[in-house]
Amino acid sequence: MPRKSDRRDLLADTALRLIDDSGLAQVTHRAIDKAAGVPDGTTSNYFRTRSALYEAIVRRLLDLQLADLDRLAVTPLPGSPAELLDLLAATVEAGDGTARNRYLARVELSLEAARNPELAALMREMRAGAFQVIARKARAVHPDATDEQLDALGSVLTGLSLDRITLGVPAMSPRDVLAAVIPALLSQRHH
């Protein structure tokens, strides 16, 4: 018999795939049971409410993100603006690959968080984790960048990722966009 945490991960991972396939609104307890191949009622046994289910999905996203961030954190710090651009562009482009379902889930859950304060707190926690690693990498090249400037950079990265996975825009490469934005954003003194 699977451990309880294994079953929770299975159900949350299944929900992530369903979000990618059909959107958050179609992710129901019953749909997860069917897609995961578990007995009817299993998902509702683990996550009684829709809100509890959404929180479980965000917690799973957070676990997956922390694993990604741990790998990113041990990579060498960028030694030049070009290396920082390469790193950040790769972060944006990751949404085009296997991480696509996580990006889409994050977007849909962010919209839901606008109406759910508990979910919003978890989404902010997820963003803060990424912010810490990205800030450390960016400060290796831009040591005087403020938290506010780096927070804005996080929003730029999120916006680029969102547009790429949902609309396939902009036509300009993420690296070229970031090359135009980062010097202006991070070299300005914040008052």
Secondary structure, DSSP 8 states (H G I E B T S, - for coil): ---HHHHHHHHHHHHHHHHHHH-GGG--HHHHHHHHT--TTHHHHH--SHHHHHHHHHHHHHHHHHHHHHHHHTS----SHHHHHHHHHHHHHGGGTTTHHHHHHHHHHHHHHTT-HHHHHHHHHHHHHHHHHHHHHHHHH-TT--HHHHHHHHHHHHHHHHHHHHH---SS-HHHHHHHHHHHHHHS---
